[in-house]
């Protein structure tokens, strides 16, 4: 089965980071479907572990302390209350072009943000990023 095109595009954003930042980077996906695809196909592309606050994926774990850079994938699909917790928690967040896939793909137009410099620990932030529901 071929890799979903979104994984290739996320890998491209990851590879655009300076090499020194990649070792301190995590991926946080907006929902379990995106997280699952990135977890399944991402290692072959050199991607770091993927996390998500969506449903039971939240229980698989949070980014490690010391994670300074986060690729946020598909955050527009997160309910507004949970999404509000993300941007203010970092020194900066910059947008990358949205994923451009075929029209039938649920990742179509998913946003990708690169956020740097978390203001708080992941132990404190992670519980606030949990959300339950259908993406």
Backbone torsions as a table, in degrees:
resi	resn	phi	psi	omega
1	UNK	NA	131.3	-179.1
2	UNK	-71.4	154.7	176.6
3	UNK	-66.3	142.2	172.5
4	UNK	-62.0	140.7	-177.6
5	UNK	-59.1	-27.9	179.6
6	UNK	-61.5	-34.0	179.9
7	UNK	-66.1	-39.1	177.8
8	UNK	-63.3	-41.3	-178.3
9	UNK	-69.2	-40.3	177.0
10	UNK	-64.8	-40.2	177.1
11	UNK	-61.2	-36.8	177.1
12	UNK	-63.1	-40.6	176.8
13	UNK	-64.7	-43.8	179.5
14	UNK	-60.4	-45.9	-179.4
15	UNK	-67.3	-19.3	178.1
16	UNK	-75.5	-14.4	178.4
17	UNK	-71.8	148.2	174.0
18	UNK	-58.8	142.5	-177.4
19	UNK	-51.9	-36.8	179.8
20	UNK	-65.9	-25.7	179.2
21	UNK	-82.2	-28.9	-174.2
22	UNK	-59.2	-35.5	-178.8
23	UNK	-70.4	-14.5	179.4
24	UNK	-113.5	26.1	-175.6
25	UNK	-112.8	140.9	172.5
26	UNK	-125.5	161.6	174.2
27	UNK	-112.9	131.5	174.9
28	UNK	-122.6	115.9	-178.0
29	UNK	-95.0	148.9	-177.4
30	UNK	-69.2	-28.2	178.9
31	UNK	-146.8	169.1	-174.1
32	UNK	-65.8	-28.8	179.6
33	UNK	-67.3	-46.5	176.8
34	UNK	-63.4	-44.1	-179.5
35	UNK	-62.2	-43.4	-179.2
36	UNK	-63.4	-43.1	178.7
37	UNK	-64.8	-42.5	179.4
38	UNK	-68.1	-37.1	176.4
39	UNK	-65.0	-40.2	-177.2
40	UNK	-71.9	-46.1	-172.2
41	UNK	-103.6	-15.5	-176.0
42	UNK	-67.0	-39.9	-178.3
43	UNK	-56.5	-36.9	179.0
44	UNK	-67.2	-18.9	178.7
45	UNK	-99.9	4.9	178.6
46	UNK	82.7	15.6	-179.1
47	UNK	-77.1	148.5	175.5
48	UNK	-74.0	173.2	177.2
49	UNK	-56.3	151.9	-176.5
50	UNK	-111.3	142.8	179.6
51	UNK	-127.2	158.1	174.8
52	UNK	-155.1	142.5	176.5
53	UNK	-88.1	5.2	-173.1
54	UNK	-85.5	126.7	175.7
55	UNK	47.0	-135.6	-174.8
56	UNK	-75.3	-11.0	176.2
57	UNK	-61.4	-28.8	177.8
58	UNK	-55.0	-37.0	-177.9
59	UNK	-72.5	-11.6	178.3
60	UNK	-73.7	-11.1	174.1
61	UNK	122.6	161.5	-177.5
62	UNK	-103.9	167.1	172.2
63	UNK	-59.8	151.1	-179.9
64	UNK	-69.1	148.8	171.8
65	UNK	-59.7	143.6	-175.8
66	UNK	96.2	-7.9	175.2
67	UNK	-69.7	116.7	-175.7
68	UNK	-103.6	-19.6	-178.2
69	UNK	-128.5	136.1	179.8
70	UNK	-130.7	129.3	169.2
71	UNK	-90.4	115.0	177.9
72	UNK	-97.8	117.7	-175.5
73	UNK	-114.1	124.3	174.6
74	UNK	71.5	32.4	-178.1
75	UNK	-71.3	-19.8	178.5
76	UNK	-65.0	-20.7	178.6
77	UNK	-81.8	-7.1	-179.8
78	UNK	-82.9	141.3	176.2
79	UNK	-54.9	146.7	-174.2
80	UNK	-52.2	-41.1	-177.5
81	UNK	-61.1	-42.9	179.3
82	UNK	-73.8	-37.7	-177.5
83	UNK	-64.3	-34.0	-179.9
84	UNK	-61.1	-23.0	-178.5
85	UNK	-73.9	-17.4	-168.0
86	UNK	-85.8	-65.0	-172.7
87	UNK	-53.5	-46.4	-177.7
88	UNK	-67.1	-11.6	-177.1
89	UNK	-83.3	-0.6	-176.9
90	UNK	-127.8	154.6	175.5
91	UNK	-63.8	-36.2	-179.9
92	UNK	-154.4	149.4	172.5
93	UNK	-137.6	127.6	178.6
94	UNK	-121.4	140.6	-179.5
95	UNK	-82.3	146.0	168.6
96	UNK	-111.6	162.9	178.4
97	UNK	-56.4	141.8	178.7
98	UNK	-63.0	156.9	177.6
99	UNK	-64.9	131.2	-179.8
100	UNK	-114.0	106.4	-174.9
101	UNK	-124.7	-176.2	176.7
102	UNK	-69.2	156.3	-171.7
103	UNK	-62.2	-22.4	-178.1
104	UNK	-86.9	-2.4	-175.7
105	UNK	-87.6	129.7	-178.8
106	UNK	-66.6	-16.5	177.1
107	UNK	-81.3	-6.5	-177.1
108	UNK	-49.6	127.1	177.9
109	UNK	67.3	16.9	173.9
110	UNK	-63.2	139.0	179.0
111	UNK	-80.5	154.1	173.6
112	UNK	-131.1	122.9	178.3
113	UNK	-117.6	145.1	170.1
114	UNK	-110.3	115.4	-179.3
115	UNK	-113.0	138.5	-176.7
116	UNK	-127.5	149.7	172.4
117	UNK	69.3	68.9	178.0
118	UNK	-61.6	143.2	-179.4
119	UNK	-84.5	-17.1	-175.4
120	UNK	-138.9	173.0	179.8
121	UNK	-76.7	156.6	176.4
122	UNK	-68.3	-26.7	176.6
123	UNK	-60.9	-39.2	179.7
124	UNK	-81.5	-38.1	-175.3
125	UNK	-76.2	-38.9	-171.3
126	UNK	-57.3	-44.4	179.7
127	UNK	-60.6	-29.6	-179.3
128	UNK	-76.7	-14.8	-179.1
129	UNK	-93.2	0.5	178.8
130	UNK	-74.9	137.2	173.0
131	UNK	-145.9	148.1	-179.5
132	UNK	-116.4	141.7	176.8
133	UNK	144.3	-173.7	-179.5
134	UNK	-97.5	130.6	-179.1
135	UNK	-67.7	NA	NA
